């Protein structure tokens, strides 16, 4: 903790997040969101419950380590349970797949999707700035993986052949987003 605190300009608290005093030391009373990302599901649940019930934090995000527990997280009112096993499985599937489009996860009760789209050489958006691409409503490109680098794009960012895009869209606009970025979809 001392090393992290000296290397970065951030608040570092050394303590158990399941104890209210450490959450208070971290400023939870001013928090809009709490993310519990330990390797222990029980701890993540307790931390989120404390945040919601004791400190009235409006939104909680929790890492789900055991996929069997995901329904419990939902039932206990955790706003965004992130199933790390499913994400890793999707990434493995994505790497083994030849598909240009992979749905990584859904959230907001299945209304939003986090998707990965490979931009092939023949894509109509190659060499286009993001601001010039017609994306469907409620869709946004959140990152670009280009080679070994990851970029958070702006409107002026130009897409290149082979870029891997991570985007968020509503479920009903997934196909439209895919068509905007890949062109005519052949079935």
Beta strands, then each sheet from edge to edge (+ up, - down):
strand 1: 33-36
strand 2: 59-64
strand 3: 80-83
strand 4: 101-107
strand 5: 112-118
strand 6: 140-146
strand 7: 149-151
strand 8: 164-170
sheet 1: 1+ 2+ 3+
sheet 2: 4+ 5- 8+ 6- 7+
end
